[in-house]
Amino acid sequence: MFRRKRVLRGSDLPVSEFVAVLEAIERAKEAVVASVPSARAPGKPLADALLEFETCLASADASMPGWRREAVDAQWEACRAGITEARGRGERFRLTAPELGFESLLGEIQELIAPLEPFEDAAARFRALGASLR
């Protein structure tokens, strides 16, 4: 006898677990972006921003198993790889601690957060499966 594969609906997905990880990722990105000076503020000290970036990524990484499901496994794998890469880049950047001008700092920050882009695809997949990510 053949069994039908159970199809996950939005209500069956681990939405709150995914949202918790996504929020940690957003906090990590916000922390490092806060180091960029503006016309009104000097920006957060880079060392503090990198520490917060790495701490938030570690929190997100620890919570990743909570939202792993077959229906979103490809996105989960891409997100896990993204966190690993971003953590490595953050550590290398912190250890080298280069002196950077404004444009160089922007480029470095963009490089730090680029590996986290798969979370946008994962959020889109959750929505496509009918989940509300509020």
PAZAPA-4460 file (N, C-alpha, C; in steps of 0.05 Angstrom, whole numbers, plus 32768, in hexadecimal, padded with zeros to 4 digits):
% residues 134
    n_x    n_y    n_z   ca_x   ca_y   ca_z    c_x    c_y    c_z   seq   type   mol
   8011   7FE9   8000   8000   8000   8000   8012   8019   8000     1      M     A
   800B   802C   7FEF   801A   8045   7FEE   800D   8059   8001     2      F     A
   801E   8068   800D   8014   807D   801F   801A   8098   8011     3      R     A
   8007   80AA   8014   800B   80C5   800A   801E   80D4   801C     4      R     A
   802F   80E3   8010   8041   80F4   801F   8030   810B   802B     5      K     A
   8033   8110   8044   8025   8125   8051   802F   8140   8048     6      R     A
   801E   8151   803F   8025   816B   8035   8022   817F   804C     7      V     A
   8036   818E   8052   8035   81A2   8067   8025   81BA   805D     8      L     A
   8015   81C4   806E   8007   81DD   8069   8014   81F2   807B     9      R     A
   800D   820B   8076   8018   8221   8086   8014   821D   80A4    10      G     A
   7FFD   8212   80AC   7FF8   820E   80C8   8008   81F7   80D4    11      S     A
   8013   81E5   80C3   8023   81CF   80CC   8041   81D5   80CE    12      D     A
   8049   81EC   80C3   8065   81F3   80C2   806F   81FF   80DD    13      L     A
   8088   81FC   80E3   8093   8207   80FC   8099   8225   80F9    14      P     A
   8083   8234   80F5   8085   8250   80EF   8093   8260   8106    15      V     A
   808A   825B   811E   8096   826B   8135   80B4   8265   8138    16      S     A
   80BC   824C   8133   80D8   8245   8134   80E8   8253   811E    17      E     A
   80DD   8254   8106   80EA   8262   80F0   80EC   8280   80F6    18      F     A
   80D6   828B   80FF   80D5   82A8   8105   80EA   82AF   811A    19      V     A
   80ED   829F   812E   8101   82A4   8143   811D   82A5   8137    20      A     A
   8123   8293   8125   813D   8293   8118   8140   82AB   8106    21      V     A
   812B   82B1   80F7   812B   82C8   80E5   8130   82E2   80F5    22      L     A
   8123   82E5   810C   8127   82FD   811C   8144   82FF   8126    23      E     A
   8150   82E9   812D   816C   82EA   8136   817E   82F2   811E    24      A     A
   8178   82E9   8106   8187   82F0   80EF   8184   830E   80E9    25      I     A
   816C   8318   80EC   8167   8335   80E8   8176   8345   80FD    26      E     A
   8176   833D   8116   8185   834B   812A   81A3   834B   8124    27      R     A
   81AD   8335   811A   81C9   8333   8112   81D0   8348   80FD    28      A     A
   81BF   8349   80E8   81C3   835C   80D2   81C1   8379   80DC    29      K     A
   81AD   837E   80EC   81AA   8399   80F7   81C1   83A2   8108    30      E     A
   81CC   838F   8118   81E3   8395   8129   81FB   839E   8119    31      A     A
   8201   8390   8104   8219   8397   80F5   8214   83B0   80E4    32      V     A
   81FC   83B4   80DA   81F6   83CC   80CB   81F7   83E5   80DC    33      V     A
   81F2   83E1   80F6   81F2   83F7   8109   820F   8403   810D    34      A     A
   8223   83F4   8103   823E   83FE   8105   8245   8413   80F0    35      S     A
   8233   8416   80DC   8238   8429   80C7   8231   8445   80D1    36      V     A
   8244   8457   80CF   823E   8473   80D8   822B   8481   80C5    37      P     A
   821B   8493   80D1   8209   84A3   80C0   820F   84C0   80C5    38      S     A
   8200   84D1   80B8   8204   84EE   80BC   81FD   84F6   80D8    39      A     A
   81EC   84E7   80E6   81E2   84EE   8100   81F0   84DE   8117    40      R     A
   81FC   84C8   8111   8208   84B7   8126   8222   84AA   811C    41      A     A
   8235   84A6   812E   824E   849A   8126   824D   847C   8120    42      P     A
   8238   846F   8127   8236   8452   8123   823F   8443   813B    43      G     A
   8235   842C   813F   823C   841B   8155   8259   8412   8151    44      K     A
   8268   840F   8167   8284   8405   8164   8284   83EA   8155    45      P     A
   8295   83E7   8142   8295   83CF   8131   8299   83B6   8142    46      L     A
   82AA   83B7   8156   82AF   839F   8166   8295   8396   8174    47      A     A
   8286   83A9   817E   826D   83A3   818B   8259   8398   8177    48      D     A
   8258   83A4   8160   8245   839B   814B   824C   837F   8142    49      A     A
   8265   8378   813F   826D   835D   8137   8267   8349   814C    50      L     A
   826B   8350   8165   8265   833E   817B   8247   8338   817B    51      L     A
   8236   834D   8178   8219   8348   8178   8211   8338   815F    52      E     A
   821E   833D   8148   8219   832E   812F   821E   8311   8134    53      F     A
   8235   830B   813F   823C   82EF   8144   822B   82E2   8159    54      E     A
   8223   82F0   816E   8212   82E6   8183   81F6   82DF   8178    55      T     A
   81EB   82F1   8168   81D1   82ED   815B   81D2   82D5   8148    56      C     A
   81E7   82D3   8139   81EA   82BC   8127   81EC   82A2   8136    57      L     A
   81FA   82A2   814C   81FD   828A   815C   81E1   8281   8167    58      A     A
   81D2   8295   8170   81B7   8290   8179   81A5   8284   8163    59      S     A
   81A7   8290   814C   8197   8286   8135   81A0   8269   812E    60      A     A
   81BA   8264   812E   81C4   824A   8127   81BA   8235   813B    61      D     A
   81BA   823C   8154   81B1   8229   8169   8193   8222   8166    62      A     A
   8184   8235   815A   8167   8230   8157   815F   8224   813D    63      S     A
   8172   8221   812B   816C   8216   8110   815E   81FB   8110    64      M     A
   8165   81E8   8120   8158   81CE   811F   813A   81CF   8123    65      P     A
   8130   81E4   8130   8114   81E6   8137   8102   81E9   811F    66      G     A
   810C   81F3   8108   80FA   81F7   80F1   8101   81E5   80DA    67      W     A
   8111   81D1   80DE   8118   81BF   80C8   8101   81AC   80C2    68      R     A
   80F7   81AD   80AA   80E2   819B   80A1   80E7   8195   8084    69      R     A
   80DD   817E   807B   80E1   8176   805F   80D8   818B   804B    70      E     A
   80C2   8198   8050   80B6   81AB   803E   80C8   81C3   8039    71      A     A
   80D9   81C9   804D   80EB   81E1   804A   8108   81D9   804D    72      V     A
   810E   81BF   8048   812A   81B6   804D   813E   81C4   803B    73      D     A
   8138   81C8   8022   814C   81D6   8011   8152   81F2   801C    74      A     A
   813E   8200   8024   8142   821B   802F   8151   8219   804A    75      Q     A
   814A   8205   805A   8157   8201   8074   8175   81FD   8070    76      W     A
   817C   81EC   805D   8198   81E6   8057   81A7   81FF   804E    77      E     A
   819A   820F   803D   81A7   8228   8033   81AA   823C   804A    78      A     A
   8196   823D   805B   8198   824F   8072   81AE   8247   8086    79      C     A
   81B0   822D   808B   81C5   8222   809D   81E0   8229   8091    80      R     A
   81E4   8224   8077   81FD   822B   806A   8203   8249   806B    81      A     A
   81EE   8259   8068   81F1   8276   8069   81FA   827F   8085    82      G     A
   81EF   8274   8099   81F7   827C   80B5   8214   8274   80B9    83      I     A
   821B   825C   80B1   8237   8252   80B4   824A   8265   80A6    84      T     A
   8244   826C   808E   8255   827E   807E   8257   829A   808B    85      E     A
   8240   82A5   8093   8240   82BF   809F   824F   82C0   80BA    86      A     A
   824D   82AB   80C9   825C   82A9   80E2   827A   82A8   80DD    87      R     A
   8282   8299   80C9   829E   8298   80C1   82A8   82B3   80B8    88      G     A
   8299   82C1   80A7   82A0   82DB   809E   82A2   82EF   80B4    89      R     A
   828F   82EE   80C7   8290   8300   80DE   82A8   82FC   80EF    90      G     A
   82AF   82E3   80F4   82C7   82DD   8104   82E0   82E6   80F6    91      E     A
   82E3   82E1   80DC   82FB   82EA   80CD   82FD   8308   80CD    92      R     A
   82E6   8316   80CA   82E6   8333   80CA   82EE   833E   80E5    93      F     A
   82E4   8332   80FA   82EA   833A   8115   8308   8336   811B    94      R     A
   8313   8320   8112   832F   8319   8118   8342   832B   8108    95      L     A
   833B   8332   80F0   834D   8343   80E0   8349   8361   80E7    96      T     A
   8332   8368   80F0   832C   8384   80F9   8339   8399   80E8    97      A     A
   8333   839B   80CF   833F   83AF   80BE   8334   83CB   80C3    98      P     A
   8344   83DF   80BE   833B   83FB   80BF   832D   8400   80A4    99      E     A
   8314   8409   80A6   8304   840C   808E   82F8   8428   808C   100      L     A
   82F7   8431   8073   82E8   844A   806E   82CB   8443   806B   101      G     A
   82BB   8457   8067   829E   8453   8065   8296   843F   8050   102      F     A
   82A0   8443   8037   8298   8431   8021   82A2   8415   8025   103      E     A
   82BB   8412   8030   82C6   83F8   8035   82B6   83E9   804B   104      S     A
   82AE   83F8   805F   829E   83ED   8074   8283   83E3   8069   105      L     A
   8276   83F3   8058   825D   83EA   804C   8261   83D0   803C   106      L     A
   8276   83CF   802D   827C   83B7   801D   8280   839E   802F   107      G     A
   828F   83A2   8045   8294   838C   8057   827A   8382   8064   108      E     A
   826A   8395   806C   8250   838D   8079   823F   837E   8065   109      I     A
   823E   8388   804D   822F   837A   8038   8239   835D   8035   110      Q     A
   8253   835A   8035   825F   833F   8033   8258   832E   804B   111      E     A
   8256   833A   8063   8250   832B   807B   8233   8320   807A   112      L     A
   8221   8330   8071   8204   8328   8072   81FB   831A   8059   113      I     A
   820A   831A   8043   8202   830D   802A   81FB   82F0   802D   114      A     A
   8209   82E0   803D   8202   82C4   803F   81E7   82BF   804D   115      P     A
   81DB   82D3   8058   81C2   82D0   8066   81AA   82D4   8054   116      L     A
   81AF   82D9   803A   8199   82DC   8027   8186   82C4   8024   117      E     A
   818F   82AC   8029   817D   8295   8026   8165   8297   8039   118      P     A
   8167   82A7   804E   8150   82AA   8060   8139   82B8   8052   119      F     A
   813E   82C8   803E   8129   82D4   802F   811A   82BF   801E   120      E     A
   8129   82AD   8013   811D   8296   8004   810D   8284   8016   121      D     A
   8118   827F   802E   810A   826E   8041   80EF   827B   804A   122      A     A
   80F0   8295   804F   80D7   82A3   8056   80C3   82A2   803F   123      A     A
   80CD   82A5   8027   80BB   82A3   800F   80AF   8286   800D   124      A     A
   80BF   8272   8013   80B5   8256   8013   809F   8252   8028   125      R     A
   80A4   825C   8040   8090   825A   8055   8076   8267   804C   126      F     A
   8078   827F   8041   8060   828D   8037   8052   827D   8021   127      R     A
   8062   8272   800F   8057   8262   7FF9   8047   824A   8003   128      A     A
   8050   823F   801A   8042   8229   8026   802B   8231   8037   129      L     A
   8025   824C   8038   800E   8256   8046   8013   825F   8062   130      G     A
   802C   8262   806A   8032   826B   8085   8032   828A   8086   131      A     A
   8029   8294   809D   802A   82B0   80A2   8042   82B5   80B4   132      S     A
   8054   82C7   80AC   806C   82CC   80BC   806B   82E5   80CC   133      L     A
   8055   82EE   80D4   8052   8307   80E4   8062   8306   80FC   134      R     A
***
